[in-house]
Amino acid sequence: MVKRLFTIFTFGMLLVSHSFGQDTFHELAQDTIVTRPAFLGNVYLLDGKRINLQVMQWFMTDHPLAYDQIRGAAVTDQMAVIGYTAGGLIFLSGYLIGQQDQGTGNDLMLMGGAGLGAGFFLTLISNGYKRRAVLFYNKDIRQFHQKDKNVGLKFGIGENGFTLAASFY
């Protein structure tokens, strides 16, 4: 039994030592925005640090397609905040009025729930705009950095051995 566990453990360690990991942040193009999935949306990272919508909008001012998308994200994000706020207030007032007048309270709670639902729906739309803006921005950044390449050789040493790359741009 111990011999079998030792064999499985040794084989597992050999597999782990020969497996390849994903690219790290320092191997990406400079100023690339990295997307990480999160609850009800994504988290956006630039050089490993979280960025918010205003910072993304500032970075994307020189990229027209991305800037149009991020402006749409900003507008729908503001509308979502209005939906959440108004819906929450109407729902709360309906709950409080419902103790005095059941019919009016139920109607107000229904309207408040619709406002909260609209806020949630607008949040999803805003996340779509942000995702498309980041895709357009990263595409422009890659094209910009590829233009900077010159004719020449590039040497590198990595975990897979020695590399030699020739570029003719």
Secondary structure, 3 states (H helix, E strand, C coil): CHHHHHHHHHHHHHHHHCCCCCCCHHHCCCCCEEEEEECCEEEEEECCEECCHHHHHHHCCCCHHHHHHHHHHHHHHHHHHHHHHHHHHHHHHHHHHCCCCHHHHHHHHHHHHHHHHHHHHHHHHHHHHHHHHHHHHHHHHHHHHHHCCCCEEEEEEECCEEEEEEECC
